[in-house]
């Protein structure tokens, strides 16, 4: 493979990744810090609380364009609470050396373990979701 071929493949991968993130943002939403403070009913000065929640693995977030992005699907629309299974998913992903971006991509991608459904469609079945996540993430070929 030539340097030009490697460069083209890398560029195509970057374009595909950006397309995926735009699809995720369009379909499920990616919130910024101010949005999350509002959803969680925290004051504008409580950014340190969000940092603590991220560090403790209670809030799913990743850097995008130098800023924190928070998938909107992790919040219960009516109550503003974080879906209970999110902490367990973050913990499992961490145990298996997955970064939060990989977790988000997995949640938003079709899975054979869910009959082609998206794992995100099963947030309200936490035991099943976690069991299938562990199986899919640790499968050996």
Helices and strands as residue ranges (DSSP letters): H 3-28, E 30-31, H 33-39, H 47-55, E 62-64, E 67-71, G 72-74, H 85-95, H 100-107, G 112-114, G 119-122, H 126-138
